């Protein structure tokens, strides 16, 4: 059977991921990506979801290049000693843990999986100090790594300085015997260039003779003795360095588990981070997990096709429609559709994001494919033989929870026999209950799809005017092959095409094509009507929601108005009572006025509230009159009268019901310019620091953005972030157009730590 990873060129996906990985373990995890179990997949998606948000809020993880610690440890155990480079690699990992600790101090508890992963890191600061004490930035052992080493190297430096001085002094002493006034180096030894006739004048060791034979290179005995002393010191130096590195190696081996543990955590964080960066590269989505068998890919794109050229399509399979028959023109995108669905399912089950606007996917036990030319010269198989061999393997192994993808089923042999085989294979897959996408030109498959409960026709669309494929996928409608049109476009003579049409147009074929054409037209009409009904339903739902909001707003206004009326009445009553109290106090001392008379008057005033509510005017009220309702302090126009009740529209915009006897007729006031109605803002309990618009249509996004900006202003927030992604740029442009019209704020694209061009940062004026 075909290897799905090779068929879908999954290696290129891994190469794209590897660009974002900095660690050896991260690269290893990417290279070994494969199907996860259901539980592993759920956990991987949760980790990825947290990482995507983490990088958006706090920027990239501070991870440096990291080598496999287990390899270093194994070297230490085998050889017994590590190099300065090995210790440097270990220290880099420890430095990374320090940086991660600082990074995660900013991270709140909304990232439980990432926090839990980071909390497993062990503290190796003591080991880090020991390494830095011994290993220099030049990857050598420092002079002061031990007192003994410091002493030895000091002696070596002194001897080497003495050697330089001695070579200069000897050059001056023997200058009459030399062909050059200065000493030179031969085989690592300082030698004098002595004239060949003078070689017996200088005691020493001959190391070389010039090409001309006129110069002999002699190392004087004074230098030989000094070199021997330096060599002995360097042997001592090497022994001391080995001793120091051995002690440090033993310290590493003692902390083996902690070192390997940290290395694995850094590698896992790097791996998840690479997946999150790739998620942003493909403008992807993390597919929702479905417990019922489902493939729902909205605006899905093949990740290996140029983003500027790829055509997004939507695909759906469920328990009601388990098999899709894809027909349409050659080179029209049928194979790309098969590969897109197959690759996205594969990516999902490897724990990656998928390039789609929205995705809901169930778990498939296996993905079986037969795509491309299977001709095998080594096995002496024709295209048809290899094709059938693949199909046979698939049918032998396929189960109900598998996904099958077959390109051009039944081709490569006699068309009538191939069509019969294709129909039989489809019926077999139908009985097995698996999910399948099958591309074919056979009309028998298209017609069978009309009859089957579990099979759906679909097609790749073709522009008949331009004679070009559109690469658009259409569900519910079978497609024509457009062989004649394509043949004409690619240069087949017109007379040949016309002759071919004559061969084709038998009565039987004409009837078959006519039936198929009628069914196709009916299906297209049905699809169009369903789309129109869906749009109307969405519009009605939107209007219903708007009316509900308006009703709620009016009820709130009414309640506020009633409260204001009550407050006003209480205020007037209190003012009246205060005046009466003052009068009583001022006249109590007058002998001709009886105090109880004033107390009675105050008691009557206490009943004023009830008297006001019962106040009646008994005026003749008619429709269109401008009236005043004292009990509610409301002015308005009478719109309808029913019996003793009047219904009026108040100046406050409320509909009010009242007895006509309680209404006072007034002259209609001169109309003033209507005030601008301020929109009512309902303050939410909490407001996040960012708004994610990815997945929204533009109109939905603007509605959500409008509400979010209002909330942010009410809360006097200083800065927020709007996440719109990259995509086509429609969401970003709509967001910026909206923000340009707002007062009291400025905005800019995010920097590399804020989401880059996929996010906009909004700052509100103080």
C-alpha positions in Angstrom: 0.0 0.0 0.0 1.1 3.6 -0.6 2.9 5.3 2.2 0.6 8.2 3.1 3.5 10.3 4.4 5.2 10.0 1.0 2.0 10.4 -1.0 1.1 13.7 0.8 4.7 15.0 0.8 4.6 15.3 4.6 8.4 15.7 4.6 7.9 19.2 3.3 5.6 20.0 6.2 8.3 18.8 8.5 10.9 20.9 6.8 8.7 24.0 7.3 8.3 23.1 11.0 12.0 22.6 11.4 12.7 26.2 10.4 11.2 27.2 13.7 13.1 24.7 15.9 16.4 25.5 17.7 17.1 22.3 19.5 18.3 18.8 18.6 15.4 17.2 20.4 12.9 19.6 18.7 14.2 18.5 15.3 14.1 14.9 16.4 10.4 15.2 17.5 9.5 16.9 14.2 11.3 14.2 12.1 9.4 11.5 14.0 5.9 13.0 13.7 3.4 10.3 13.3 -0.2 9.3 14.2 -1.0 10.0 17.8 -3.4 8.0 19.9 -6.8 9.7 20.7 -5.7 10.7 24.2 -2.2 11.8 23.0 -3.9 13.9 20.2 -6.2 15.6 22.6 -3.3 16.5 24.9 -1.1 17.7 22.0 -3.9 20.0 20.8 -4.4 21.5 24.2 -0.7 22.2 24.5 -0.6 23.7 21.0 -3.6 25.9 21.8 -1.9 27.2 25.0 1.4 27.8 23.1 -0.3 29.7 20.3 -2.0 32.1 22.8 1.2 32.2 24.9 3.4 33.4 22.0 0.7 35.9 21.0 0.6 37.5 24.4 4.2 37.2 25.7 6.3 36.7 22.5 8.6 33.9 21.5 10.2 31.5 24.1 13.8 32.4 25.0 15.2 29.0 23.8 18.8 28.8 22.5 20.5 26.1 20.4 20.4 22.9 22.5 22.2 19.7 21.9 21.0 16.2 23.0 22.1 15.9 26.6 21.7 12.1 26.5 24.5 11.9 23.9 26.8 14.0 26.1 26.1 11.9 29.1 26.8 8.7 27.2 30.1 10.1 26.0 30.9 11.0 29.6 30.2 7.4 30.7 32.2 5.8 27.9 35.3 8.1 27.8 35.2 9.2 31.4 35.9 12.8 30.5 34.1 15.6 28.6 35.5 18.4 26.5 35.0 22.1 27.1 32.6 22.1 24.2 30.5 19.5 26.0 30.4 21.5 29.2 29.5 24.6 27.1 26.5 22.8 25.6 25.3 21.8 29.1 25.7 25.4 30.3 23.7 26.8 27.4 20.7 24.6 28.5 21.1 25.9 32.0 21.1 29.5 30.8 17.9 28.6 28.8 16.2 27.4 32.0 17.1 30.8 33.7 15.6 32.7 30.7 12.5 30.5 30.8 12.0 31.1 34.5 12.0 34.8 33.9 9.6 34.4 30.9 7.1 32.3 32.9 7.0 34.8 35.7 4.8 36.9 33.4 2.5 33.9 32.5 -0.8 33.6 34.5 -2.6 30.5 35.5 -4.7 30.3 32.3 -1.9 28.2 30.8 -1.9 25.1 33.1 -0.2 22.7 30.7 2.7 25.1 29.8 3.1 26.1 33.5 3.2 22.5 34.6 5.8 21.7 31.9 8.0 24.6 33.0 7.6 23.7 36.7 9.3 20.4 36.1 12.6 22.1 35.3 15.3 21.4 37.9 17.6 24.0 39.4 21.2 23.4 38.2 22.6 26.8 39.1 25.4 25.2 41.2 26.6 23.1 38.2 26.4 26.2 36.0 28.7 28.2 38.4 31.2 25.3 38.4 31.2 25.2 34.6 31.6 28.9 34.3 34.4 28.9 36.9 36.4 26.4 34.8 35.4 26.8 31.1 36.2 30.1 29.3 34.2 31.6 26.4 36.9 30.5 24.1 36.1 26.9 25.1 39.4 26.4 27.0 40.1 25.7 30.7 40.6 29.0 32.5 44.0 29.7 34.1 42.5 30.1 37.6 40.5 26.8 37.4 42.9 25.5 40.0 45.9 27.0 41.9 48.2 24.3 40.4 47.1 25.1 36.8 47.6 28.9 37.5 51.2 28.2 38.7 52.1 25.9 35.8 50.8 28.3 33.1 52.6 31.2 34.8 55.8 29.3 34.5 55.1 28.4 30.9 54.5 32.1 30.0 57.7 33.1 31.7 59.7 30.4 29.9 58.1 31.3 26.5 59.0 35.0 27.2 62.5 34.0 28.0 62.6 31.9 24.8 61.7 34.9 22.7 64.3 37.0 24.4 66.9 34.3 23.9 66.1 33.9 20.2 66.6 37.6 19.7 69.9 37.6 21.6 71.3 34.6 19.8 70.3 36.2 16.4 72.3 39.2 17.3 75.2 37.1 18.6 75.4 35.0 15.5 74.4 37.6 12.9 77.7 37.2 11.0 76.8 33.5 10.4 73.2 34.1 9.3 71.6 34.6 6.0 68.8 36.5 7.8 69.0 38.7 10.8 66.1 37.1 12.6 65.2 33.6 13.9 62.4 31.6 12.2 60.1 28.6 12.9 60.6 25.1 11.4 58.5 22.2 12.5 57.4 24.1 15.6 61.0 24.9 16.7 62.7 28.3 16.8 65.8 28.0 14.5 68.5 30.3 13.1 69.0 30.5 9.3 72.8 29.8 9.2 75.0 30.0 6.1 75.9 26.5 5.0 79.6 27.2 5.3 79.1 28.4 8.9 77.1 25.5 10.3 79.9 24.3 12.5 80.1 27.6 14.2 76.8 27.1 16.1 76.2 24.2 18.4 72.7 22.8 18.0 70.2 20.5 16.1 69.8 20.9 12.3 66.1 20.8 11.4 66.0 21.8 7.7 68.0 22.9 4.6 66.8 25.6 2.2 65.8 24.6 -1.4 68.9 26.4 -2.7 71.1 24.5 -0.3 72.7 27.7 0.9 71.0 27.9 4.3 70.9 25.5 7.2 68.2 25.9 9.9 69.8 25.1 13.3 68.1 25.1 16.8 70.9 26.3 19.2 71.4 24.1 22.2 70.5 27.0 24.6 67.0 27.0 22.9 66.8 23.2 22.9 67.3 23.1 26.7 64.7 25.9 27.2 62.2 24.1 24.9 62.6 20.9 26.9 61.7 22.8 30.1 58.6 24.2 28.4 57.6 20.8 27.1 57.8 19.3 30.6 55.7 22.1 32.0 53.1 21.6 29.2 52.9 17.9 30.1 52.1 19.0 33.7 49.6 21.4 32.4 47.8 18.7 30.4 47.7 16.5 33.4 46.2 19.2 35.6 43.6 20.1 32.9 42.6 16.5 32.6 42.2 16.3 36.4 40.0 19.4 36.4 37.8 18.2 33.5 37.5 14.7 35.1 36.2 16.2 38.4 33.7 18.3 36.4 32.7 15.3 34.3 31.9 13.3 37.5 29.8 16.2 38.7 27.8 16.1 35.5 27.3 12.3 35.8 26.0 12.7 39.3 23.4 15.2 38.0 22.6 13.1 34.9 18.8 12.8 35.5 18.4 16.5 36.2 20.4 17.5 33.1 18.5 15.1 30.8 15.2 16.1 32.3 15.8 19.8 31.6 17.0 19.0 28.1 13.8 17.1 27.3 11.6 19.9 28.6 13.5 22.5 26.6 13.1 20.2 23.5 9.4 19.7 24.1 8.8 23.4 24.5 10.8 24.1 21.4 8.8 21.5 19.5 5.4 22.9 20.6 6.7 26.4 19.9 7.7 25.4 16.3 4.1 24.0 15.8 2.7 27.3 17.1 4.9 29.3 14.7 3.8 27.1 11.8 0.2 27.6 12.9 0.7 31.3 12.3 2.6 30.8 9.0 -0.3 28.9 7.5 -3.0 31.0 9.1 -4.2 27.8 10.6 -6.8 26.6 13.0 -6.7 23.8 15.6 -9.4 21.4 14.6 -12.2 20.7 17.0 -12.4 17.0 18.1 -15.6 15.2 17.1 -16.7 12.1 18.9 -19.0 11.2 16.0 -17.4 10.6 12.6 -17.0 13.9 10.9 -14.8 15.7 8.4 -15.7 19.4 8.2 -13.2 21.6 6.6 -14.3 25.2 6.0 -12.2 27.2 3.4 -9.4 24.5 3.5 -6.2 25.2 1.7 -3.4 22.8 0.6 -0.4 24.0 2.6 2.2 23.1 0.0 0.6 25.3 -2.8 1.7 28.9 -3.1 -0.7 30.9 -0.8 -1.1 33.5 -3.5 -2.4 30.9 -5.9 -4.1 28.2 -3.8 -8.0 28.1 -4.0 -9.7 27.5 -0.7 -12.6 24.9 -0.7 -14.9 23.5 1.9 -15.5 19.7 2.4 -17.9 17.8 4.6 -18.5 14.1 5.4 -20.6 12.8 8.2 -22.7 9.8 9.3 -25.3 10.8 6.7 -23.0 11.2 3.8 -19.9 9.0 4.2 -18.6 8.9 0.5 -17.9 11.7 -1.9 -17.7 11.1 -5.6 -15.7 13.9 -7.2 -16.1 14.5 -10.9 -15.1 17.3 -13.3 -12.5 18.3 -15.9 -9.0 16.9 -16.2 -6.5 19.1 -14.4 -9.4 20.7 -12.6 -8.3 20.0 -9.1 -9.8 16.6 -8.2 -6.5 15.1 -7.1 -5.6 18.3 -5.2 -9.0 18.0 -3.3 -8.2 14.4 -2.4 -4.7 15.4 -1.2 -6.0 18.4 0.7 -8.5 16.4 2.7 -6.0 13.5 3.2 -3.1 15.8 4.2 -5.2 17.9 6.6 -6.6 14.8 8.3 -3.0 13.5 8.6 -1.7 16.8 10.0 -4.4 16.9 12.5 -3.7 13.4 13.7 -0.1 14.3 14.1 -1.1 17.1 16.4 -0.6 20.0 14.0 -2.8 22.9 13.1 -4.5 22.8 9.7 -4.8 25.5 7.0 -8.5 26.2 7.2 -10.9 28.8 8.4 -12.6 26.2 10.6 -12.2 22.5 11.1 -14.0 19.7 13.0 -12.5 16.3 12.6 -13.0 12.9 14.2 -10.2 10.3 14.7 -9.5 7.8 11.9 -7.7 4.5 12.6 -6.1 4.5 9.2 -5.9 6.5 6.0 -5.7 4.4 2.8 -4.8 6.1 -0.5 -4.4 5.3 -4.1 -3.3 8.5 -5.8 -1.0 9.0 -8.7 0.6 6.8 -11.3 1.3 3.4 -9.8 3.1 1.9 -12.8 6.0 -0.3 -11.7 8.6 -1.4 -14.2 10.5 -3.5 -11.6 7.4 -5.5 -10.7 6.3 -5.7 -14.4 3.0 -4.0 -13.5 1.0 -1.7 -15.8 -0.8 1.4 -14.5 -4.0 -0.6 -14.2 -2.4 -3.6 -12.6 -0.7 -1.5 -10.0 -3.9 0.5 -9.5 -6.0 -2.6 -8.9 -3.3 -4.1 -6.7 -3.5 -1.0 -4.4 -7.3 -1.2 -4.4 -7.2 -4.9 -3.5 -4.9 -4.2 -0.5 -7.2 -1.4 0.7 -10.3 -3.5 0.4 -8.7 -6.3 2.4 -7.8 -4.1 5.3 -10.4 -1.3 5.4 -12.7 -1.0 8.4 -15.5 1.3 9.4 -13.4 3.9 11.1 -11.0 4.4 8.3 -10.6 7.0 5.6 -10.1 6.0 1.9 -8.9 8.3 -0.9 -8.9 6.9 -4.4 -8.0 8.9 -7.5 -9.5 8.0 -10.9 -11.1 4.7 -9.7 -11.3 2.1 -12.5 -9.1 3.8 -15.1 -6.4 2.3 -17.2 -8.5 -0.5 -18.8 -11.6 -1.0 -21.0 -14.0 1.9 -20.0 -17.1 -0.4 -19.7 -15.2 -2.9 -17.5 -13.4 -0.2 -15.6 -16.8 1.5 -14.8 -18.2 -1.8 -13.6 -15.2 -2.4 -11.3 -15.5 1.1 -10.0 -19.2 0.7 -9.2 -18.5 -2.5 -7.4 -15.7 -1.0 -5.3 -17.8 1.9 -4.3 -20.7 -0.4 -3.2 -18.1 -2.5 -1.2 -16.9 0.6 0.6 -20.4 1.7 1.2 -21.2 -1.6 3.0 -18.0 -1.3 5.1 -19.2 2.0 6.4 -15.9 3.8 6.0 -15.4 7.4 4.9 -14.2 7.8 1.3 -13.4 10.4 -1.3 -13.2 9.0 -4.9 -12.5 10.9 -8.1 -14.0 9.5 -11.3 -15.3 10.4 -14.7 -17.7 7.4 -14.8 -21.4 8.4 -15.2 -22.4 5.1 -13.5 -20.9 6.4 -10.2 -22.5 9.8 -10.5 -25.9 8.1 -11.1 -25.4 5.7 -8.3 -24.7 8.6 -5.9 -28.2 10.0 -6.7 -29.7 6.7 -5.5 -27.6 6.0 -2.5 -28.4 7.4 1.0 -24.7 7.4 2.0 -23.1 8.8 -1.1 -22.9 12.5 -2.3 -22.0 13.8 -5.7 -19.5 16.7 -6.0 -17.5 18.3 -8.7 -14.7 20.6 -9.6 -16.1 23.6 -11.5 -15.2 24.7 -15.0 -15.5 28.1 -16.7 -17.2 27.2 -20.0 -16.6 30.7 -21.4 -12.9 30.8 -20.8 -12.5 27.0 -21.1 -10.5 27.0 -17.9 -10.8 25.1 -14.6 -11.7 27.2 -11.6 -10.4 24.7 -9.0 -13.6 25.4 -7.0 -15.1 22.4 -5.3 -18.9 22.1 -5.4 -20.8 19.6 -3.2 -24.1 18.1 -4.3 -23.5 18.6 -8.0 -21.8 16.1 -10.4 -19.4 17.5 -13.0 -18.7 16.9 -16.6 -15.3 15.9 -17.9 -15.2 18.7 -20.5 -12.9 16.5 -22.6 -13.8 18.2 -25.9 -13.5 21.7 -24.5 -10.1 21.0 -22.9 -8.9 19.2 -26.0 -9.8 22.2 -28.2 -8.0 24.6 -25.8 -4.8 22.5 -25.9 -4.6 22.4 -29.7 -6.6 19.4 -31.0 -7.9 20.4 -34.5 -11.6 21.4 -34.5 -12.4 18.8 -37.2 -11.1 16.0 -35.0 -13.2 17.2 -32.1 -16.4 17.5 -34.3 -15.8 13.9 -35.6 -15.3 12.7 -32.0 -18.6 14.2 -31.0 -20.4 12.4 -33.8 -19.0 9.1 -32.5 -20.2 9.9 -29.0 -23.7 11.1 -29.9 -25.5 7.7 -30.0 -29.1 7.7 -28.9 -28.2 5.7 -25.8 -25.5 8.2 -24.8 -27.7 11.2 -25.5 -30.5 9.8 -23.2 -27.9 9.2 -20.5 -26.4 12.6 -20.8 -29.9 14.3 -20.9 -31.0 12.5 -17.7 -27.7 13.5 -16.0 -28.1 17.1 -17.2 -31.6 17.4 -15.9 -30.6 15.9 -12.5 -27.6 18.3 -12.4 -29.9 21.3 -13.1 -32.3 20.2 -10.5 -29.5 19.8 -8.0 -28.1 23.1 -8.8 -31.5 24.7 -8.3 -31.9 22.9 -4.9 -28.5 24.0 -3.8 -29.2 27.6 -4.8 -32.6 27.6 -3.0 -31.0 26.1 0.1 -28.4 28.8 0.1 -31.0 31.5 -0.3 -33.0 30.0 2.6 -30.0 29.9 4.7 -29.1 33.5 4.0 -32.7 34.6 4.8 -32.7 32.5 7.9 -29.5 34.2 9.1 -31.0 37.6 8.3 -34.1 36.8 10.3 -32.1 35.6 13.2 -30.0 38.7 13.1 -33.1 40.9 12.9 -34.7 39.0 15.8 -31.6 39.5 17.9 -31.6 43.2 17.0 -35.3 43.5 18.0 -34.6 41.7 21.3 -31.8 44.1 22.0 -34.1 47.1 21.2 -36.9 45.7 23.5 -34.4 45.1 26.3 -33.0 48.6 25.9 -36.5 50.2 25.9 -37.5 48.2 29.0 -34.3 49.5 30.7 -35.1 53.1 29.7 -38.6 52.7 31.0 -37.4 51.4 34.3 -34.8 54.2 34.6 -37.5 56.7 33.7 -39.9 55.4 36.4 -37.1 55.5 38.9 -36.3 59.1 37.9 -40.1 60.0 38.3 -40.2 58.5 41.7 -37.1 60.3 42.8 -38.5 63.6 41.4 -41.8 63.1 43.3 -40.0 62.3 46.5 -37.8 65.3 46.1 -40.8 67.6 45.5 -42.6 66.2 48.5 -39.5 66.6 50.8 -39.2 70.2 49.6 -42.9 70.9 50.4 -42.6 69.3 53.8 -39.5 71.4 54.6 -41.5 74.6 53.7 -44.5 73.6 55.9 -42.2 72.7 58.8 -40.6 76.2 58.5 -44.0 77.8 58.5 -45.2 75.8 61.6 -42.0 76.8 63.4 -42.4 80.5 62.5 -46.0 80.8 63.7 -46.0 78.5 66.8 -45.4 81.4 69.1 -48.3 83.4 67.8 -51.2 83.3 70.4 -54.0 83.6 67.8 -52.9 80.6 65.8 -53.6 77.1 67.1 -50.7 74.7 66.7 -52.9 71.6 66.0 -54.2 73.3 62.9 -50.7 73.3 61.4 -50.0 69.7 62.5 -53.2 68.7 60.7 -52.0 70.5 57.6 -48.7 68.6 57.7 -50.5 65.4 58.0 -52.5 66.2 54.9 -49.3 67.0 53.1 -48.0 63.5 54.0 -50.9 62.2 51.9 -49.9 64.4 48.9 -48.1 61.5 47.2 -51.3 59.5 46.9 -53.3 62.6 45.9 -50.9 63.3 43.0 -51.3 59.8 41.7 -55.0 60.1 41.9 -55.1 63.5 40.3 -57.7 63.6 37.5 -58.3 66.2 34.8 -61.3 64.8 33.0 -60.4 66.6 29.8 -61.6 65.5 26.3 -58.6 63.6 25.0 -58.3 62.7 21.3 -55.8 60.9 19.0 -53.0 63.3 18.1 -53.2 65.4 21.3 -50.0 66.3 23.1 -50.5 65.4 26.7 -48.8 65.3 30.1 -49.0 62.4 32.6 -48.1 63.9 36.1 -48.0 60.5 37.9 -45.1 59.5 35.7 -43.8 62.9 34.7 -44.2 61.9 31.0 -44.9 64.0 27.9 -46.1 62.5 24.7 -48.5 62.2 21.7 -51.7 60.1 21.9 -51.5 57.4 19.2 -54.6 55.3 20.1 -57.6 55.4 22.4 -59.4 52.3 23.5 -62.2 52.8 26.0 -60.9 54.7 29.0 -57.3 54.0 28.1 -55.0 56.0 25.9 -51.7 54.8 24.3 -49.1 57.4 23.7 -45.5 57.6 22.4 -43.5 59.5 24.9 -40.8 62.0 24.1 -38.4 59.6 25.7 -39.1 57.0 23.0 -41.3 54.7 25.2 -44.8 53.4 24.5 -47.0 54.2 27.6 -50.5 53.2 28.6 -52.6 55.5 30.9 -56.2 56.3 31.8 -57.5 59.3 29.7 -58.7 60.9 32.9 -55.2 61.2 34.2 -53.9 63.0 31.1 -53.6 66.8 30.9 -53.8 68.3 27.4 -51.0 70.7 26.5 -50.0 72.8 23.5 -47.6 70.9 21.3 -44.0 72.3 21.9 -42.0 73.6 19.0 -39.9 70.7 17.6 -36.2 70.9 18.2 -33.5 69.0 16.4 -33.6 65.4 17.6 -30.7 64.6 19.9 -28.3 62.0 18.8 -29.3 58.7 20.5 -26.4 57.4 22.5 -25.8 53.7 22.2 -26.3 51.9 25.5 -23.2 50.1 26.7 -23.7 47.2 29.1 -20.6 46.8 31.1 -19.4 43.2 31.2 -18.0 41.7 34.5 -14.6 41.3 33.0 -12.8 42.2 29.8 -9.7 40.4 28.3 -6.7 42.4 27.1 -7.2 41.1 23.5 -10.0 40.3 21.1 -9.5 37.4 18.7 -11.4 38.0 15.4 -9.9 35.0 13.5 -12.7 32.9 12.0 -15.2 35.8 11.9 -16.8 37.2 8.7 -16.1 40.9 8.3 -19.5 42.0 9.4 -19.4 39.8 12.5 -15.9 41.0 13.3 -16.9 44.6 13.1 -19.9 44.1 15.4 -17.6 42.3 18.0 -14.9 45.0 17.6 -17.4 47.8 18.1 -18.7 46.3 21.4 -15.1 45.5 22.6 -13.8 49.0 21.9 -16.8 50.5 23.8 -16.1 48.2 26.7 -12.5 49.2 26.8 -13.3 52.9 26.8 -15.8 52.5 29.6 -13.1 50.7 31.7 -10.5 53.4 30.9 -8.1 50.7 29.6 -4.8 52.0 28.3 -4.0 49.4 25.7 -5.6 46.4 24.0 -4.8 44.0 21.2 -6.9 43.0 18.2 -6.0 39.7 16.6 -7.1 39.5 13.0 -4.4 37.1 11.5 -2.8 37.4 8.2 -5.0 35.5 5.7 -6.3 37.6 2.8 -6.0 40.9 4.8 -9.7 41.5 4.7 -10.1 41.4 8.5 -7.0 43.6 9.1 -8.2 46.2 6.6 -11.7 46.2 8.0 -10.3 46.6 11.6 -8.1 49.5 10.5 -10.9 51.3 8.7 -13.1 51.0 11.8 -10.3 52.3 14.1 -9.6 55.3 11.8 -13.1 56.6 12.5 -12.8 56.3 16.3 -11.8 59.2 18.4 -9.6 59.1 21.5 -7.3 56.3 20.3 -4.3 55.4 18.1 -3.3 52.1 16.6 -0.4 50.3 15.0 0.6 46.8 13.8 2.1 44.5 16.5 5.8 44.0 16.9 7.5 40.6 16.8 6.4 40.0 20.4 2.8 41.1 19.9 1.8 39.0 16.9 3.5 41.1 14.1 1.2 41.9 11.1 -1.4 39.4 12.4 -2.4 41.8 15.3 -3.1 45.5 15.8 -2.3 47.2 19.1 -4.8 50.0 20.1 -3.8 52.7 22.6 -6.4 54.9 24.2 -5.7 58.6 24.9 -5.4 59.5 28.6 
